[in-house]
Structures are given as structure tokens and as C-alpha cells.
């Protein structure tokens, strides 16, 4: 049973609408902005690290594909690197490239230890695989790096096999 008092009008506490005040909304917005400002550099670093890892895997896959294509098709295949344009091409050695690969915008060819180096040590900036699946030119390496100094190096030996090393800030691991 409910007792009613007064003239049936709701009290001030009963009429209060639920919701947030402007001050509460601004406080939450300020906290979110500070958290985003603190997290942004870390998130950008993680994104660059992920792009570096993915691009290194793609480059390794392309080296393996070119080596296998040379062997199975009985023709020399070439990967030509163009560090100033941050791209490389893949195709038969004496024909136009079959594929052009451009590095993501956060990556470039280059040594983390020497900013002036282009990061490609192959003669004429090219890897040429013979039909015997070995290299026709010499062995060498290609270094991919981020703007923040992270880097990975892909080295191809004279037999055409590739190995990846990671820059730890002072040396290759």
C-alpha cells in the first residue's frame, strides 16, 4: 500500500533526469585524450615493427620464388633493387620485370648503422639466380629499416639460400 502526500506533484529528486553533466563528459574526454597521447608513440612503433616483419617475409618469399622459378623454368631470374625509389622488381634476367614491389611508406632500404648506405650489397643492386638455383653474381644482403632505426637484413649466400637477421640496436642477431 502506498501513501501519497501533498498535491500529487513529484518532488525535485523524483523529477531529476538521468544523464551526465557537461563537466563529467569533459573530464572523461580529457582522460581519453591523455591516454591516447601516451599510447600513440607505442602504437606507431608497433605498426612499423609489424610492417617491417611483413615486408621482410614478403622479400624472403620473393627470393625463394625467384630461385625456384630459375630452377624449374631453366632460365636466369633476377631481382633488381632500386633503393632511392624504395622498390624492387622480379622477373627473367633478360626480359622486362614480371612484378614490381614497392615498400610501405614507413620502410626504406638502408643500414641502421650508416644512414648514407643504400642497404643493398649485391653487385649492381641485383640478385641473379641461375637455372642451377645458385647465384650467377655474388652473394650479398638487403637491409630494410624503419624511420625509428629498427631493421632486418636478408642475406643470400652463393648457393641461393636466404637468411634473415634482426638489428638489436648495436649488432645483427
QUIDADA-V496119 format. One record per helix or strand of 3 or more residues. SS is the DSSP state (hx for helix, st for strand). FROM is the first residue (numbers start at 1). LEN is the number of residues. If there is no record, write none. Layout:
ss = <SS & SS>
from = <FROM & FROM>
len = <LEN & LEN>
//
This chain:
ss = <hx & hx & st & hx & st & st & st & hx & st & st & st & st>
from = <12 & 22 & 77 & 83 & 87 & 99 & 107 & 123 & 126 & 140 & 151 & 162>
len = <4 & 52 & 6 & 3 & 6 & 4 & 3 & 3 & 4 & 7 & 6 & 6>
//
